[in-house]
Amino acid sequence: MDDSRTAVRETYDRIASHFASTREYPWPEVETFVTDATADGPARRALDLGCGNGRHVELLSSHAADVVGLDVSRGLLDEAADRAAERGFDAGLVQGDAARLPFADDSFDLAVYVATLHHLTPREARVESLNELARVLTSDGRAVVSAWSTAHDTFDREDGFDTMVDWTLPGGETVPRFYHIYAPDEFDADLAASSLEVVESTISSGNCYAVVTGV
């Protein structure tokens, strides 16, 4: 794992407990995607890539026979394991790198990849991560991908850029987190440069979203 991913892991290990306490519910856009994608029946195997505290793993567990959550942070995986135990859902939880997935080709027919791509650097790592998602999706599998965007009111920029965004812990300590803030056309360009096929690309709540399929 390179230095940038090590830094992300160490950051989220440090803030895991407090971060998890602020992430209770699935995003509405993810709920809509999962519901639509499984309208004809549950998925065989689903992946939450960058699963954090497991809020979307929990959602997937009611729409798939088998669910796996992957995250770089052991601290967040521990939070996800606690959530699963408390709420009674099953999932495999794996520590790993989003740009080098430890799964076989064609492993998943449903995937959620939200709020994680923007933590990778440089661009080549982000595109490689999208390629990895394409690799592990079945040919008829579907995924939703999202990342922070310049379309959000927080950012007064038109071009994509790298930045640090502080997380404030109880007591006032701040922990900086790396983000690449995507311009919408840049997000589309990275998807186009990958092996994924784009079904739909939209902006919602200031984030870039795309529904994609494998190859």
N, C-alpha and C positions, 0 to 999 in steps of 0.2 A: 504494500500500500504506500502511495507516495506521500510527501510531506503535507500536501493540501488536504488530503482525506484524513490523515492522522490528526491534523489540526481540527477538522470538523468533528471527528470522533471525540477528541479530548474536550472540546467545547460543550458538546451535548451530554457527555458523561457528567460534566461539572454542573450543568443546569437541569439535569434530567427530571428530578423530582418536582421542582417548581414548574418547569415547562409542561410536564404531564398534567399537572393540576389545572392548567389553563386550556387543555385540549379535551373537552368532554364529549362533544358531539361531532358526528360526521358532517362534512361540508354538504350543503343541499345539492350542489352540482354533482358530487360523487354519488349521493343517494339516487339521484335521477338517472345517472349513467348506469349504475349497477342494476337498478330496477328494470330499465329498458333492455339492457343486455341479457337479462335472464327472464324476459317476458315469456319465452317459450319453454322454460324449465331451468332448473339450477345448473350452474356450471359444474364441470367435472373437477377442476382444480384451479384455484385462484391465488394470485400473488398480490400482496401489498408491498410495493417497493419503496423503501423509506418509511417504514410502518410507524415509527415513533412509539407512542404509548399504546398503540393497538386499537384506536377508535375506529379505523376503517377495516381492520382485521375483524373486529366484532361485527360490523355491517356485512362483510363478505361471508362470515360464517353462517349466516342465515340464507345465503344465496349460492352456496357451493358445497359440494360433498367434502372437499379437502381444501384447507387454506394454509398458506405459508406467508409469514411476514418477515421481511429482511430489513435490517438497519445496521448502520456502521457503529452505532453507539450501544455498548453493553448496558449502560445505565438505562437507556430508553427501553431496551428489550426486557430488562428486569421489571420496568413499570408495566409493559405490555403483558408479561407473564402474571403479574399480580392482578391486573384487570381481568384476564381470562379466568383466573382462579376464583375471583370474587363474583364474576357474572356468569360463570358456567358455560363458556364457549371454548371450543378446541381449536388450536392452531399450532403449526410448527413455527418456531421462532429461530431465525438464523442470523448470526452476525456476519456481515459481508460488505463488499464494495459494489456500489451501484454500477460501476464501469467494468466490473469483472464478476458477473453473476455465477455463483457456484451451482448452477442447475443445467441439466441436459437440454438439448434442443427440443422444441415443441413440447415443453413441460406444462404449460398453462393455457387455458382457453379464456381466462378473464384476468385482468390486471388493473391495479390502481397505482399510479405513479405521480403523486402530488406533493408539492412543497419540498422537493428534494433535488431535482435537476439543477435548480439555481444555486445550490451549494457547491457544485463541481467547477473546477477550473483546471486547465484552460478550456477553450471551446472544443478542442479535440476530445477531451474527456467527456464533455456533455454529449457530443455526437456519438462517441463510442458507447456511452450508456444507453442511448436510444437504439443503437444497433444491437446491444445486448438484450434489450426488451424485445426487439423484433425476433431475435434468435430463439428466445425461450417461449414465445407465443406460438400456439398452433396456427396453421394456415387460415383457419376460420375464427381464431381468437380475437378478442377485442380488448383494448385498454384505453384508459383516460390518462392524459399527461397534463400537468399544470405547472406553472412557474409564475413568480412575481413579475409584474409588467410595469413599464413606464406609463401605462394607461391608468394606473392607480393615482388617486389625488395626492398621495404622499410625495410623488416624484414630479418635479418640474423639469423634465428632460424628455427629448424625443428619441434620442439614440440610446441603445443598450449600454450599460456601464457596470463596472465592478464597484462594490462598496462594502463597508462594514456597518452592520446594524446591531446596536447594543441590546442585550437582554439584561433587564434589571432584576436582580434577586431581592428577596425580602431583606431589608436592612440597608438597601441602596447600592450594593456592589453591582457594577456593570461588567458584562462579559460580551466582548465583541464577536459577531458571527459574520462570516463571509457570505455575500450574496452576489450573484450576477443578475442584475435587473434587465429583463428582456424587453426590447422593443417588439411589438407584435409581428412586424415583418421579419425580424431576426429570428424569432421563435419559429415562424413558418419556414424560414430558410434552413434552420438546423434540422427540423423534421424532414424537409425535402432532401437534405444531405445524408440522411440516415436510410436504413433499409425498411422503415415503417411506411405503410400506406395510410394517408390521411383521409378519414371519412368526413370530418368536420373540424373547423378551427374557429374558435370564438373568443370573445372577451367577456368575462363575468366577474363582478365584484373586484375589478381592477387586476384580475389575473388572466393570463393566457391559458386557454384550455384547448385540447385537441382530443378527439376520439380517433383512434388509430387501430389498424389491424396488422397482423404479422404478414409474412411473405410465404 
